[in-house]
């Protein structure tokens, strides 16, 4: 009986040590420790960047922030659409499972409310 227990214990320990070393091996990366030396000075790089930005030839690379998109609708339209969505019960506190999606008719009602708000504000400004 002791022999079976001993064999089972040794087998379990070998399995655990093997699993631990497998995880440790996956976590290490083999990146080279070479240093890359630039042929340009910091001032040269900064001046090239400034020149590219002035001429508009600067392109956003992988590490650059995404350019901000300009809004195509007015604040009045956003407020009107928000009020309409709230009136239809599409806004409010709920969890992800309870979010109600607008039907096509409700989406059109929201869009129409925004357009009416624009028309109203334009009519007020022309008087």
C-alpha angles and dihedrals in degrees: 000000000000090000092057091047092049093050091048091049093049092047091051092049092049090050092049093048090048092050092048093051091048091056092046091051093052092052095057121085126206100220115161116248093219118134119226114219119204122223091212130071123237090251091054092052093047093049092049090051092049091049092049091050092050093050094042095239093116110115124196111249131199096281095043121102117256113259113252115251117230117237116249097201131066128246090248090056093048092051093048093048091048092051091049093049089049091049090052090052095246094124129058141085115318139130125251092268092052099050110127116216118217118247118233089259091052091047089053091048090053092048091047091051089055093049092048089052091054092048091049094050092047091050091051092049094051094056 
